[in-house]
């Protein structure tokens, strides 16, 4: 487990499906995820199993985001497409799925813990992400954390009958450490 000021990151368990699914298929959240289609119970169990298998093989690290005070599972975050040779990874997902916890700093804390894990524990040099251009709130959020826009992939995203660019962003270990330092363990 990795701990921040508000959250703890922990491995997922199949029992977590009951906490995830009531919120996961909410279109208000799903529209911003890479796969906006609804997910069923069995699909979510398979997702958790494959995420834990990838974790065991050090191919990707998927965590449940749990509040420190109530120990309630409120979201998911993961590092995927890890290149141990080039020492980088993609932030594949950051989702606070419980609307009751939106806008309260849990996402920021989870991101800081994830980036600290990436740079200080895993020894990576950069973390990159892709975000649809219509998601201006996420782009501003990542910029506040220190991510820099590197470019765009034209018309790669599709939502509500329209095509959108996908913005590519990244943050280097040196930039993260300069901005945030190493988080207390």
C-alpha positions in Angstrom: 0.0 0.0 0.0 1.1 3.5 -0.8 -0.2 6.4 1.3 -0.8 10.1 0.7 -2.5 12.8 2.8 -6.0 11.6 1.9 -5.8 8.3 0.1 -4.1 5.0 0.1 -3.4 3.0 -3.1 -3.9 -0.7 -2.8 -4.2 -3.7 -5.0 -7.7 -4.6 -6.2 -9.7 -7.6 -5.0 -12.6 -9.3 -6.7 -14.8 -8.2 -3.8 -14.2 -4.6 -4.9 -16.7 -5.1 -7.8 -19.6 -4.3 -5.5 -18.0 -0.9 -4.7 -17.0 -0.1 -8.2 -20.0 -1.1 -10.4 -22.7 1.1 -8.8 -20.7 4.2 -10.1 -18.7 2.8 -13.0 -21.5 2.8 -15.5 -22.4 6.4 -14.8 -22.1 8.2 -18.1 -20.9 11.4 -16.4 -17.8 9.4 -15.5 -17.6 7.0 -18.4 -17.6 9.7 -21.1 -14.1 10.6 -20.0 -12.7 7.1 -19.9 -10.9 5.4 -22.9 -13.8 2.9 -23.1 -17.1 4.7 -22.5 -19.3 1.6 -22.9 -20.9 0.1 -19.8 -19.3 -2.8 -18.0 -20.9 -5.8 -16.3 -20.1 -7.7 -13.2 -18.2 -10.5 -14.9 -16.3 -8.1 -17.1 -15.2 -6.2 -14.0 -14.0 -9.3 -12.2 -12.0 -10.3 -15.3 -10.5 -6.7 -15.4 -9.4 -7.0 -11.7 -8.0 -10.5 -12.4 -6.0 -9.4 -15.4 -4.9 -6.2 -13.6 -3.5 -8.3 -10.7 -1.8 -10.7 -13.2 -0.1 -7.7 -14.9 0.9 -6.4 -11.5 2.5 -9.7 -10.5 4.4 -9.7 -13.8 5.4 -6.0 -13.4 3.8 -5.1 -16.7 1.3 -2.6 -15.2 0.3 -1.4 -11.8 -3.4 -0.9 -11.1 -4.5 0.3 -7.7 -7.7 1.0 -5.9 -7.9 4.5 -4.4 -9.2 4.2 -0.8 -9.8 7.0 1.6 -7.6 7.1 4.7 -10.4 8.1 7.0 -13.2 5.7 6.0 -11.2 3.1 4.0 -13.9 3.4 1.3 -12.8 2.5 -2.2 -13.5 5.6 -4.3 -11.5 5.2 -7.5 -8.9 3.5 -9.7 -5.5 4.6 -11.0 -2.9 2.7 -13.0 0.4 2.9 -14.7 0.5 0.8 -17.9 2.8 0.3 -20.9 5.8 0.3 -18.7 9.1 0.3 -20.5 11.8 -0.8 -18.0 14.5 -0.1 -20.6 13.5 3.4 -21.4 12.1 3.9 -17.8 8.7 5.4 -18.6 5.1 4.5 -18.2 1.7 5.7 -19.3 -0.9 6.9 -16.9 -3.7 4.8 -18.3 -6.4 5.7 -15.9 -7.2 8.0 -13.0 -10.9 7.9 -12.0 -12.5 8.9 -8.8 -15.7 7.0 -9.6 -17.7 8.0 -6.5 -19.3 11.4 -7.2 -19.5 12.1 -3.5 -15.6 12.4 -3.5 -15.3 14.6 -6.7 -13.6 17.9 -6.3 -12.3 17.3 -2.8 -8.6 16.7 -3.5 -8.7 12.9 -3.6 -7.7 12.7 -7.3 -4.8 15.1 -6.8 -3.5 13.2 -3.8 -3.9 9.9 -5.7 -1.9 11.4 -8.6 0.9 12.6 -6.3 1.2 9.2 -4.7 1.2 7.5 -8.1 3.9 9.8 -9.5 6.0 9.4 -6.4 5.7 5.7 -6.7 6.6 5.9 -10.4 9.7 8.1 -9.8 10.9 7.2 -6.3 10.0 3.5 -6.0 9.9 2.2 -9.6 12.8 4.4 -10.7 11.0 5.7 -13.9 12.1 8.9 -15.6 8.9 9.9 -17.2 5.1 9.4 -17.1 2.9 10.3 -20.0 -0.8 10.3 -20.7 -3.4 10.9 -23.4 -6.5 13.0 -22.7 -9.3 13.9 -25.1 -9.2 17.6 -26.0 -12.9 18.0 -24.9 -11.8 17.1 -21.3 -10.5 20.6 -20.5 -11.0 20.0 -16.7 -8.6 17.0 -16.8 -6.0 18.9 -18.9 -6.0 21.8 -16.4 -5.7 19.3 -13.6 -2.7 17.6 -15.1 -1.1 21.0 -15.9 -1.4 22.0 -12.2 0.4 18.8 -11.3 3.3 19.7 -13.6 2.5 17.8 -16.8 3.4 19.5 -20.0 1.6 19.3 -23.3 3.7 17.5 -26.0 1.4 17.4 -28.9 -1.9 16.0 -30.2 -3.2 13.1 -32.2 -5.8 14.5 -34.5 -9.4 13.3 -34.4 -8.4 10.2 -32.4 -11.3 10.5 -29.9 -15.0 10.1 -30.7 -17.9 11.3 -28.5 -21.5 12.1 -29.1 -21.1 12.0 -32.9 -18.1 14.2 -33.1 -14.3 13.6 -33.5 -11.8 15.3 -31.1 -8.1 15.5 -30.9 -6.2 13.7 -28.1 -3.7 15.7 -26.2 -0.4 14.0 -25.2 1.2 15.2 -22.0 4.1 14.1 -19.8 6.1 14.8 -16.7 9.7 14.1 -16.0 11.1 12.8 -12.7 13.2 16.0 -12.4 10.2 18.2 -12.9 8.1 16.3 -10.4 10.8 16.4 -7.8 11.4 20.1 -8.3 7.7 20.8 -8.0 6.7 18.4 -5.3 9.8 16.8 -3.8 9.8 13.2 -2.5 6.6 12.5 -0.6 7.0 11.3 3.0 6.7 7.6 3.3 
